[in-house]
Amino acid sequence: MAAQAEYPEKPVEFVVPFPPGDLEDVLTRMIADEFQATYGVPAAVVNKPGGGGGPFPGAAEVASAPADGYTIGSFVIAVPIVGPEVGIPALNPNPFDPLGIFLTYPFVIAASGDAPYGSVDELAAYAQDNDVVLGHFGAPLVPTQVTLALAKEKGFSFASDAAFDALDCNTLASGDADVINTTLQLILPCLDDVKVLASIGAERIPLTPDAPTVGEVAPALDVSLWNGLFVHKDTPADVREKIVAVAQKVVTSDAAKQLAEDTGALIYWQNAEESAAQIEADTETLGTISSMLE
């Protein structure tokens, strides 16, 4: 019998189910580059955004690929928690195991600099008599659910909302949305020209220290937004170990530390067991948020 080839022996894809340019994309590219340098096989990021429908079509492609470590998902919190609920057979039941979580986004609720409100309370007062349009990455996604629950907690509702693949400076400048929930990375180029009303996460973002967290404004909505590496549950242990070794090296590198300083992101490595516990806890919190929106 021919000996089984040792992993990896052919090109590896890291699937990011969002457009290029955001933090999960940047860090995953760093991991892919290091994977290629370490193991001597081509490794690349493949961006598969969902057309305003969130990460789920891209995640479904990873779920449908062979469980051999050659297709790795770089996924946000919503994939393992919301994915099984969105009606895509490949995602229900959840087909993935976390290898580890490596990023907590500096996620914000922001408005244009000339908006007639500069805080969540001022937005709530303004929205009582004026139409406010919310831009988001997809209705089922965690930041959207948190933002809608925050509005309900504050006694107002958005006049309408729309999903975008990208939410950046142009979204606000063009007037396509009045308020957006997006990662700070995407509005860094125009940060001086926008108002950050709140951040979604456990801690205030150093780059926007005056903006409270949603948890400060509404404690029941306190949830962090993270990204991690995932593989199919049937992926062999030795394959997982090789991927994890590279990812850990990257996220503890000087380049990753500089990226964290420049963007306000938290970059770290949370192992598979800790990540599974994180997912379980976040599932409970998001259940509370879903109940609020019923």
N, C-alpha and C positions, 0 to 999 in steps of 0.2 A: 504494500500500500504506500502511496506517495505521502510524504510527510506534509502536515498542514502548515501552510505559510504563517510566519509570525506577523502579527499586526504591528504596524500598518505596512502594507505592501503596495497600495495603490492610492490615488488621490482621495483626500478627505474634504467633505463639505461641512462648513458651519453655517446653518441656516438661521438668518436673522429675519423674522417676518415683519420688518418695517423698512422704510427707505434708508439709504445711507446717510451718515452724518451725525446721528445721535450717539449718546455715550455707549449704549450697548453695542452699537456697530463698531465704534472706535476700539473698544476694549476687546471685542471678539476678533477683530482684525489683528490686534496685537497677539492674541492667543494663537490665531491661525499661523501668523508669521513664525512664532516661536515653535509651533508644532512642526512646521516644515523644516526649520533649522535643526531641530532636535532629532527628527526621525528620517529626514532625507526623502520625504515624499511630498508631492504638491498638496498644499492645504489652502483653501480659499473660503472667504465669506460669500454666501449667496443670499442676496436680499430678495425676499418674497413677500412684499406688502399685500394687505388684503383689500385694497380698493376702498378704504374708509370703513371696512368691516372688522378692523382689528387684526390680531395675529393668527386667527384660527385657520384660514386656508393654508398658510405656510406651515403651521404646526401639524396640520393633517398630512401634509406631504412627508414630514419627518416620521410621523406615526406609521405611514404606509411603506416606508423604506425598510430594507432588511435590517435586522437588529444585530449589526456587525461592527458598529462604531465608525462607519464611513459616512454617516449622515448624523450630525450632532445638532441639536436645537439650542439656540440661545434665546431663552424665553422670559417674558415678563410674568408677573404674579398671576395674571389672568389665565394663562394657558392651563396649568394644572387645576385651578379652582373653578373658573368659569367655563373653560373648554368643554367639559363633559355635559354642560347644560345648553349648548348652543345648537344642538341638532345635527352635528356632524358625526356620522357613525364612527369614523376613525378615532374620535376623541372620547368616546363613551363606551365602556368605562375608561378612565384616565389610563393611557398606555405608557406613561413616562415615569421614570425614576429620576430624581435630581442627582447630579454629580456634585453640585455645590452651587451656592449663591455667591456672586462676586461683586454686586453693585447695588447700592441703594440710590435711586434717582433723586436729584434735587427737583422735585416736581412742583409746579406752581399753578395758581389761578391768577391770571394776569389780564389787564385791560390796557388800552392805548393811553398814552400820556395825557391826552386831552379829555379823557373820560370824566364826567361830572361826579365821580365817586373814587375814593382812594382806599376804601376798606370794605370788608364784607358787610358791615352794618350800613354803611353809606350806599352800597349797591342794593341792599335789601330795601332801603327807603326809596331809592330812585325807581326800582322795578315795580313798586306799587302802582305808579302812574305812567310808566314808560315801558316800551318793548325793549327787551335785552335778549340778544341772540348769543347762544353758547356754542363754541366750536370745540370738538373733542375728537379723540381717535377712534371712537366706536361706542355705541350706547351700552353694551354689556360690560365694558372694561371698568376696572376698579376706579381710576381717577374720575371717570364720568359719573359712576354711581356715588362716589363720595361727594362730588360737586352738587349733584342733584339732591342728595340727602341734606347737604349743608343748606341749600336753598330752602328746602322744606322746614328744616330746623329753625331757620330765620324768618319763616312766614312769607316767602315769595316763590314764584316760579318763573322760569325763563319763558319768554314768548315763543321761542322755537330753539331747536338745536340741530346741528349738522355734524356729520363725521368727515374728517379730513385725513389723508395720509400724512400730511405735514402740517404742523401748526407752528408758524414762526413769525418773524417781524412782518412779512408781507401779508399774512392773514389779518393782522390788526390794521396795518396801514391801508389795505384795500377796502376795509369795512366789511369783509366777508363774515366776520364775527365781532361782537362787541367784547365778549369775554372768552378767553380760551384756557383750557387746562392742558399744559404742555410741560416738557422738561426745560429746565433753565438753560440747558445747552443750546436749544434752538432759538432762544431770544437773547442770548448773550451779546450778539452784535448790536442790538438796539436797547440794551438794558436801561440806558439813561433816558430812553424815550417811552418807556412803558411803566405802568403801575403794577407792582406785584401785590395782590390783595391778601394772599395767604399761600403757604406752602403745605404740601401734603407729605407728611413724614413725622418721625419721632422728634426731630430736632429742627430748630431754625437753621436756615441756610446761611453760612458765613458771608456770602456775597450779597444777601438781602436780609441783614440782621433785624431790620425794623418790621418785617412782615411776619405776623404770627403764624404758627402752624394751625392747620384745621383742628388738630387735637386741643389746642388752646382755646379756640373759638367754640368748639363743640366736642367735648371729651369722648362721647360715644363713637365718634367717627375717626378716632386715632388709628391709622394704619400706615405702614410704610410700603413704598413701591420699589420692588427689587427686580433684578434680572439674574438668571442663573443658567448653567449648562444642564441639559437634559438629554437622556438617551432612552431608547425603548427598554421596557422592563426585562426583556430577554437578552440584553447585551451582556456578554461574558465579563466576569470580574477583572481579568487581566487587562482587557481592553479599557475598561473604566479607569483602572489605575494609571494607565499611560496618559489618558486625556487629562486626568486630574493633576498629575505631576507637572504637566506643562502649564495648566491654568494657574496653579498655585505659584509657580515661578513668576509668571507674568504679573499677577495682581499684587505681589509683594516687591516688585521691581521699583527702581527709582523713577522710571518713566510713568508708572501707574500712580506713584505718590505725587508727582508733579501734576498729572492730569486731575487728580482729586483736588489739589490746591487751586488749580486754575478754574475749576468748574463748580466747586462746592459739593461734589459727589462724595459718597462714602464708598471706598473701594477696599475689598477685604476678601477673605475666603472663609465661607461657612460650609462645613463638610456635609456629606450626604445625610447623615443621621440628624444633624442640627437643622438642615434645610427641610427635611421631612416634618420635623416638629414645628418649624416656622409655618409651613403650609397648613398644617392642622390648625394652628392658632389663628391664622389669617382667615381660614374658612369660617371659623366661628364668628369673627368680627364682621365679615362680609355678609353672613347670615343675618346679623343684626341690622346692617344697612339695608339689605333687601326687604326686611320686614317693615322698615320705615317708609319704603317707597311703594308699598302695596296699596 
